[in-house]
Amino acid sequence: MGAADGVVGRIGPNAIIRVAETLHETFGSDVTAGLLTQAGLGHYLEQLPDKMVNEAEVLRLHQVLREQLGQPTFADITWKAGLKTADYLLANRIPKAAQLVFKALPAAASARLLLKTIGGHSWTFAGSGQFSYEVGQTVLLTIHNNPLCRDVHTEVPVCYFYSATFVRLFQVLVHPKTQVKETACEAKGDDVCRFELRWR
């Protein structure tokens, strides 16, 4: 079930914390405060969230960033926030012993094991959406009913936050030359948001 069924999806707080950090580093506290307030997130100015947040809050923040900063800057900010999120997960959520196992395995086996782990925690980033994956010559990750694309209509893919998080985890744990491309996006009218990861 998803938001359409009356279920409110929730996403990990990094989706707001790391964006706020990146905004602060890029524009300073005043601009950051203004953007958060426009997104209805002024209550996070005194203390950023430390628990799961309503996915609608993250969607509003992304919408305000696109509207106020323009697509290229929105892409840069949310990409950097995605990298920060992956770095946080590597430092605090993925045990060092497990990281050693990922790095020791052949890339394809490591990818399968990592994605099994990610899939088991997909509710923390996909919210009311559905995450799935396939591992072959190319690793395909999909999010159906992506909460960050809900009611969004653009001409280009917009899921830089997800793309950056995925590629950083893969570069560190699977293969350092991993590259990512979002080849379908619900914001463009596609059926799913699809991410292709490759390494050579």
C-alpha positions as CSV (number, residue, x, y, z in Angstrom):
1,M,0.0,0.0,0.0
2,G,1.1,3.6,-0.6
3,A,0.1,7.1,-0.1
4,A,-3.0,6.6,-2.3
5,D,-4.2,4.0,0.1
6,G,-4.1,6.5,3.0
7,V,-0.8,5.2,4.3
8,V,1.8,7.9,5.1
9,G,5.2,6.9,4.0
10,R,8.2,7.8,6.0
11,I,11.9,8.3,5.0
12,G,15.1,8.4,6.9
13,P,16.1,11.8,8.3
14,N,19.2,12.0,6.1
15,A,17.0,13.0,3.2
16,I,16.5,16.3,5.1
17,I,19.7,16.6,7.2
18,R,22.1,16.1,4.4
19,V,20.3,18.5,2.1
20,A,20.2,21.1,4.8
21,E,24.0,20.6,5.4
22,T,24.7,21.0,1.8
23,L,22.5,24.1,1.5
24,H,24.3,25.7,4.5
25,E,27.7,24.9,3.1
26,T,26.7,26.4,-0.3
27,F,24.6,29.4,0.6
28,G,24.9,30.0,4.3
29,S,22.4,30.0,7.1
30,D,20.1,32.7,5.9
31,V,19.3,31.2,2.5
32,T,19.0,27.8,4.0
33,A,16.6,29.0,6.6
34,G,14.5,30.7,3.9
35,L,14.3,27.6,1.8
36,L,13.4,25.3,4.6
37,T,10.7,27.8,5.8
38,Q,9.3,28.0,2.2
39,A,9.1,24.2,2.3
40,G,7.2,24.3,5.5
41,L,10.1,22.9,7.4
42,G,10.9,25.8,9.6
43,H,10.5,23.6,12.6
44,Y,13.8,21.9,11.7
45,L,15.8,25.2,12.0
46,E,16.5,24.7,15.7
47,Q,17.0,21.0,15.5
48,L,17.2,18.8,12.5
49,P,15.2,15.5,12.6
50,D,16.6,12.5,14.3
51,K,13.8,10.1,13.4
52,M,12.0,9.0,10.2
53,V,10.2,11.9,8.5
54,N,7.0,12.2,6.5
55,E,8.0,11.6,2.8
56,A,5.8,14.6,1.9
57,E,8.3,16.9,3.8
58,V,11.1,15.7,1.6
59,L,9.0,16.1,-1.6
60,R,8.2,19.7,-0.6
61,L,11.8,20.5,0.0
62,H,12.8,19.2,-3.4
63,Q,10.0,21.1,-5.0
64,V,11.1,24.4,-3.4
65,L,14.7,23.8,-4.4
66,R,13.8,23.2,-8.0
67,E,11.6,26.3,-8.1
68,Q,13.9,28.7,-6.2
69,L,17.3,27.5,-7.3
70,G,16.7,26.1,-10.8
71,Q,17.2,22.6,-12.1
72,P,21.1,22.6,-12.4
73,T,21.6,23.9,-8.8
74,F,18.9,21.6,-7.5
75,A,20.7,18.7,-9.2
76,D,24.1,19.8,-7.6
77,I,22.7,20.2,-4.1
78,T,20.7,16.9,-4.0
79,W,23.6,15.0,-5.6
80,K,26.0,16.2,-2.9
81,A,23.4,15.4,-0.3
82,G,23.1,11.9,-1.7
83,L,26.9,11.4,-1.4
84,K,26.8,12.7,2.2
85,T,24.0,10.2,2.9
86,A,26.1,7.3,1.6
87,D,29.1,8.5,3.6
88,Y,27.0,8.6,6.7
89,L,25.7,5.1,6.1
90,L,29.3,3.8,5.6
91,A,30.4,5.5,8.8
92,N,27.5,4.7,11.0
93,R,25.2,2.0,9.7
94,I,27.1,-0.6,7.7
95,P,29.4,-2.5,10.1
96,K,33.1,-2.4,9.2
97,A,33.3,-6.2,9.2
98,A,30.5,-6.4,6.6
99,Q,32.3,-3.7,4.5
100,L,35.4,-5.9,4.5
101,V,33.3,-8.8,3.2
102,F,31.7,-6.7,0.4
103,K,35.1,-5.5,-0.7
104,A,36.7,-9.0,-0.7
105,L,34.0,-10.6,-2.9
106,P,34.0,-10.4,-6.7
107,A,32.0,-7.4,-7.9
108,A,28.9,-9.2,-9.1
109,A,28.6,-11.3,-5.9
110,S,29.2,-8.2,-3.8
111,A,26.5,-6.3,-5.7
112,R,24.0,-9.1,-5.0
113,L,24.8,-9.1,-1.3
114,L,24.8,-5.4,-1.0
115,L,21.4,-5.1,-2.8
116,K,19.9,-7.8,-0.6
117,T,20.9,-5.6,2.3
118,I,19.6,-2.4,0.7
119,G,16.4,-4.2,-0.3
120,G,15.8,-5.2,3.3
121,H,16.0,-1.6,4.4
122,S,14.3,0.0,1.3
123,W,11.5,1.3,3.5
124,T,14.0,3.8,4.9
125,F,14.5,5.6,1.6
126,A,11.7,4.6,-0.7
127,G,8.9,5.3,1.8
128,S,5.6,4.3,0.3
129,G,7.3,3.4,-3.0
130,Q,8.5,-0.1,-3.9
131,F,12.2,-0.8,-4.5
132,S,13.4,-3.7,-6.7
133,Y,16.7,-4.7,-8.4
134,E,18.3,-7.0,-10.9
135,V,22.0,-8.0,-11.2
136,G,23.3,-8.9,-14.6
137,Q,25.8,-7.3,-17.0
138,T,24.2,-4.1,-15.7
139,V,22.8,-3.6,-12.2
140,L,19.2,-2.2,-12.5
141,L,17.6,-0.6,-9.5
142,T,14.0,0.6,-9.7
143,I,11.6,2.6,-7.5
144,H,8.0,2.3,-8.3
145,N,5.6,5.0,-7.0
146,N,8.6,7.1,-6.0
147,P,7.5,9.5,-3.3
148,L,10.0,12.2,-4.4
149,C,8.4,12.2,-7.9
150,R,4.8,12.3,-6.9
151,D,3.0,15.0,-8.8
152,V,6.3,16.2,-10.3
153,H,6.4,16.9,-14.0
154,T,9.8,17.6,-15.6
155,E,11.6,17.0,-18.8
156,V,14.7,15.5,-17.2
157,P,15.2,12.9,-14.5
158,V,15.3,14.4,-11.0
159,C,16.4,11.6,-8.6
160,Y,20.0,12.8,-8.1
161,F,19.7,12.2,-4.4
162,Y,19.1,8.5,-5.0
163,S,21.6,8.2,-7.8
164,A,24.4,9.7,-5.7
165,T,23.7,7.5,-2.7
166,F,23.6,4.3,-4.8
167,V,26.8,5.1,-6.7
168,R,28.8,6.1,-3.7
169,L,27.9,2.8,-1.9
170,F,28.8,0.8,-5.0
171,Q,32.1,2.7,-5.5
172,V,33.2,2.0,-2.0
173,L,31.8,-1.5,-1.5
174,V,31.5,-3.1,-4.9
175,H,33.8,-1.5,-7.6
176,P,35.6,1.9,-7.5
177,K,34.8,2.6,-11.1
178,T,31.0,2.2,-10.8
179,Q,29.0,4.8,-12.7
180,V,25.2,5.5,-12.5
181,K,22.7,6.8,-14.9
182,E,19.0,7.3,-14.3
183,T,17.4,6.0,-17.5
184,A,13.7,6.4,-16.5
185,C,12.0,8.7,-14.1
186,E,8.4,9.0,-13.0
187,A,8.8,12.8,-13.0
188,K,9.2,12.5,-16.8
189,G,6.1,10.3,-17.1
190,D,7.9,6.9,-17.0
191,D,6.4,4.0,-15.2
192,V,9.3,3.7,-12.7
193,C,12.5,5.5,-11.7
194,R,15.2,3.2,-13.0
195,F,18.9,3.5,-12.2
196,E,21.6,1.6,-14.2
197,L,24.9,0.9,-12.5
198,R,28.0,-0.3,-14.5
199,W,31.7,-0.7,-13.9
200,R,34.6,-1.7,-16.1
